[in-house]
Amino acid sequence: KLLHKIFYQFKSELSEHLQQGLEQLSDYPNELLHDLKNIIIRHISGNFNQNLAYAVIFSITALEKELHIHNRLLEKVLRPKLKELDSGHIEHLNHTFSDEHKLQEENKQLTNREIEVLKLIVQGRLNKEIADKLNISLNTVLSHRKNIIAKTGIKTVSGLTFYSISNGYVSPGDHVV
């Protein structure tokens, strides 16, 4: 539970920081990743799966390297180009990107029915069971699954489970019915 809480706190802090935009970018994400890795190295022992802990540490290290490369590109390429733009160009870019972002977000929102299907998938239900439970055809279930995969980019049940938990559709303690 402690590791789960740490990851959620890390995710929310990093997301909040990234939403603040380029102007306030600092070493904070690097510091968060470094702290998270150190917590895992120093405090994870005993009943935890050591291979999983090593995989998480490796992933965090890889993310640190990617973030370092990103920051170098930001400083060497993007910021100098942004300084060359005048206010009219910046306003146009902001408007363009915000419209694209809104359109992408609207297209990726799961419908209520897709969320119902997702919850049943996470519970381990078969397509036929989902169809019977929701009183829909098997083809409709398959269509919903296809839409869920297209919107989330996740194909595995374990990945969908993690997605459902991280987006609040199910809780880690929910029982399979």
BATORPA-557871 format. One record per residue: x, y, z of N, C-alpha, C, O in turn. Coordinates in steps of 0.2 Angstrom, whole numbers, plus 2048, in hexadecimal, padded with zeros to 3 digits. Example, Ala and Ser with C-alpha at 12.3 -4.5 7.8 and 13.67 -1.06 7.14 Angstrom:
<nodes>
8427E482783E7EA8278427F08278477EF82A 8407F58238447FB824840800827843806828 
</nodes>
This chain:
<nodes>
8047FA80080080080080480680080380B7FD 80A80680380E80C80481180D7FD8118137FB 8138087F98168097F281180C7EE8128107EA 80B8097EF80580C7EB8048137EC8038177E7 8048157F280381C7F48088217F18078267EF 80F81E7F28148227EF8148237E88158297E5 81281E7E481181F7DD80B8237DB80C8287D7 8068237DF8008287DD80282F7DF8018347DB 8068307E48088377E680D8397E180D83F7DF 8128357DF8178377DA8138387D381583E7D0 80E8347D180B8367CB80783C7CB8088407C6 80483E7D18008447D180584A7D180384F7CE 80A84A7D580F84F7D58128507CF8138567CD 81484B7CB81784C7C581384F7C08148537BC 80C84C7C080784F7BB8068567BC80585A7B8 8058587C380485F7C480A8637C28098697BF 8108617C38168657C18168667B981786B7B7 8158607B68158607AE80F8657AB8108687A6 80A8657AF80486A7AD8068717AD8038757AA 80B8737B180D87A7B281087D7AC8118837AC 8128787A881587B7A181D87C7A182087A7A6 81F87E79C82687E79A82988479F82F8847A0 8268897A082988F7A482C88D7AA8308907AD 8288897AE82A8877B582E8817B582F87E7BB 83187E7B08348777B083A8787B483E87D7B3 83C8737B88428737BC84486C7BD8428677B9 84886A7C284B8647C38468607C784785A7C9 8408637C983B85F7CD8398587CB83A8547CF 8388577C58368507C383C84B7C483B8467C6 84284E7C284884A7C38498487CB84A8427CD 84884D7CF84884C7D68438477D98448437DD 83D8477D68388437D883983B7D68398377DA 83C83B7D083E8347CE8448317D284482B7D4 8488357D384E8337D784C8317DE84E82C7E1 8488357E18458347E884182D7E88428297EC 83D82C7E38398267E283D8207E283C81B7E5 8428217DE84781B7DD84B8197E384B8147E5 84D81F7E785081E7ED84C81A7F284E8167F6 84581D7F384181A7F78408127F684080E7FA 83F8107F083E8097EE8458057F08448007F2 84A8087EE8518057EF8528047F78547FE7F9 8508097FB85280880284C80580684E80280B 84680580484180380883D7FD8068387FB80A 83E7FB80083A7F57FE83E7EF7FF8447EE7FD 83C7EA80483F7E480583A7E08088347E2809 83C7D98098377D580D8327D18088347CE803 82C7D38098277CF8058257D27FE8217CF7FA 8297D67FC8287D97F582C7D57F08317D27F1 8297D57EA82C7D17E48327D57E28327DB7DF 8387D27E383F7D67E283F7D77DA8427DD7D9 83D7D37D683E7D47CF83A7DA7CD83C7DE7C9 8347DA7D082F7E07CE8337E67D08327EB7CD 8367E67D68397EC7D983F7EE7D583F7F47D3 8437E97D28487EB7CE8467EE7C78487F27C4 8407EB7C583D7ED7BE83B7F57BF83C7F97BB 8387F67C58357FD7C683B8027C683B8077C4 8418007CA8478047CA84A8057C484C80B7C2 84A8007C084D8007B98488057B584B8097B1 8428057B583D8097B183E8107B483E8157AF 83F8117BA8408187BC84781B7BA8478217B8 84C8177BA8528197B785281B7B08548207AE 84E8177AC84D8187A584981F7A484B82379F 8448207A88408267A884582C7A98448317A6 84982B7AE84E8317B08528327AA8538387A9 85482D7A785982F7A185583279B857837798 84F83079A84A83379584983A79784883E792 84783B79D84684279F84C84779E84B84C79D 8528447A085884879F85984A79785A850796 85884579385884678C85384C78A854850786 84D84B78C84785078B84985778D84885B789 84C85779384E85E796853861792853867791 85885D78F85D86078B85B86278485C868782 85685F78185386177B84F86777D84F86C779 84C86778284886D78484C87378584A879782 85287378885687878985A87A78385B880781 85C87577F86087777985C87977385F87C76F 85687677285387776C84C87B76D84B88076A 84887977184187B77284188377583E887772 84488377A84488A77D847890779845895778 84D88E77585089377184B89576B84A89B769 84789076984289176383C89576683A899763 83A89476C83589776F83689F7708328A3770 83D8A077283F8A777383E8AB76C83E8B176C 83F8A776783F8AB7608388AD75E8378B175A 8338AA76182C8AB75F8298B276282B8B3768 8258B575F8228BB76181B8B97658198B3764 8188BE7688128BC76C80C8BA7688098B576A 80C8BC7618078BA75D8078B375B8028AF75B 80E8B075A80F8A975880D8A575E80B8A075D 80F8A776480E8A376A8078A276B80589D76D 8038A876B7FC8A776C7F98A27677F489E769 7FB8A27617F889E75B7FA89775D7F689275D 80089575F80288F7617FF88C7677FC886768 7FE89076C7FA88E7727F388C7707F0887773 7F089076C7E988F76A7E98887667E4884767 7ED8877627ED88175E7EE87B7627EB876761 7F387B7677F487576B7EF8747707ED86E771 7EC8797727E68787777E08757747DD871776 7DF87776D7D987476A7DB86D7687D6868769 7E186B7667E38647657E286076B7E085A76B 7E58637717E485F7777DD85D7797DC85877B 7D98627787D286177A7CF85C7767CB858778 7D085C76F7CD85776A7D085076C7CC84B76C 7D685076E7D98497707D68477767D4841776 7D584B77B7D28497817CB8467807C9841783 7C784A77C7C084877B7C08417787BC83D779 7C48407737C483A76F7C78347747C582E772 7CA8357797CD83077D7C982E7837CA82A787 7C48327847BF83178A7BB82B7897B882A784 7BB82678E7B782078E7B082278F7AE826793 7AB81F78B7A482078D7A281C7937A6818795 79C81E79679A81A79C79A81379A79C80F79F 79781179479780A79379E80679279F801795 7A280A78F7A980778F7AC8067967B0801797 7AB80B79A7AD80A7A17AA8047A57AD8007A8 7A38037A37A07FD7A67A47F77A47A57F27A7 7A57F679D7A87F179A7AF7F079D7B17EA79F 7B37F579E7BA7F57A07BA7F27A87BE7EE7A9 7B57F47AC7B57F27B37B37EA7B37B67E77B7 7AF7E87AE7AE7E17AE7B47DD7AB7B67D77AD 7B87E07A67BE7DD7A47C37DC7A97C67D77AA 7C47E27AD7C87E27B37C67DC7B87CB7DA7BB 7C07DB7B97BE7D67BD7BF7CF7BB7BE7CA7BE 7C27CE7B57C37C87B27BE7C47AE7BE7BE7AD 7B87C87AD7B37C57A97B47C47A27B87C779F 7B27BF79F7B27BD7987AE7C17947A97C4797 7AF7C278D7AB7C67897A47C478979F7C878A 7A27BE78979B7BB78A7987BD7907927BF790 79C7BC7967997BE79C7977C679C7927C879F 79C7CA79979B7D17997947D37957907D7797 7937CF78F78E7D078B7877CE78F7827D278F 7877C97937817C77967807CB79C77A7CD79D 7857CE7A07847D27A57817D97A377D7DC7A7 7847DB79E7817E279B77C7E27967797E7794 77A7DC7957747DA7907757DE7897717E1787 77B7DC78777D7DF7807807D977C7817D377F 7817D97767847D477278B7D377378F7D8775 78E7CD7717957CC7717997D176D79E7D376F 7967D27677997D776279A7DE76579F7E1764 7957E07697957E676C79A7E777179E7EC772 79B7E17757A17E177A7A77E17777AC7E5779 7A87DE7717AE7DE76D7B07E576B7B57E776B 7AA7E87697AB7EF7667AD7F476C7B27F876B 7AA7F37727AC7F77787B47F67797B77FA77B 7B67EF7797BD7EE77B7C17F17767C77F4778 7BF7F176F7C37F476A7C47FB76B7CA7FE76B 7BF7FF76D7BF80676F7C38077757C780C775 7C380377A7C78047807CE80477E7D2808781 7D07FF77A7D77FE7787D98047747DF806775 7D58067707D780C76B7D88127707DC81676E 7D38137757D48197797D981977E7DC81E77F 7DB8137817E08137867E68117837EC812786 7E680D77E7ED80A77B7EF80477F7F580277E 7EB8027837ED7FC7877E97F67857E37F6784 7EC7F07847E97EA7817E97E57877E47E0786 7ED7E578C7ED7DF7917E87E07967E67E6798 7E57DB7997E17DC79F7E47DF7A57E27E37A9 7EB7DD7A67EE7E07AB7F07E77AA7EF7EB7AF 7F17E97A47F27F07A37EB7F47A47EB7FA7A6 7E67F17A27DF7F47A27DE7F57AA7DA7FA7AC 7E07F07AE7DF7F07B57E27F67B87DF7FA7BC 7E97F77B67EC7FC7B97E98037B77E98087BB 7E78037B07E48097AE7DE80B7B27DC8117B3 7DA8067B37D38077B77D58097BE7D180E7C0 7DA8077C17DB8097C87DE8107C87DC8147CC 7E28117C37E68187C37E181D7C17E28237C2 7DB81C7BD7D68217BB7D08207C07CB8247BE 7D081C7C57CB81C7CA7C58197C87BF8197CB 7C58147C37BF8117C17BE80B7C67B88097C7 7C38087C87C38037CD7C88047D37CD8087D2 7C78017D97CC8027DE7D07FB7DE7CE7F67DD 7D67FC7E17DA7F67E27D77F17E67D97EB7E5 7D37F27EA7D07ED7EF7C97EB7EC7C67E67F0 7C77ED7E67C17EA7E47C17E37E37C67E07E0 7BC7DF7E47BB7D87E37B97D67DD7B47DA7DA 7BB7D17DA7B87CE7D47B27CB7D57B17C77DA 7AD7CD7D17A67CA7D37A47C57CD79E7C37CD 
</nodes>
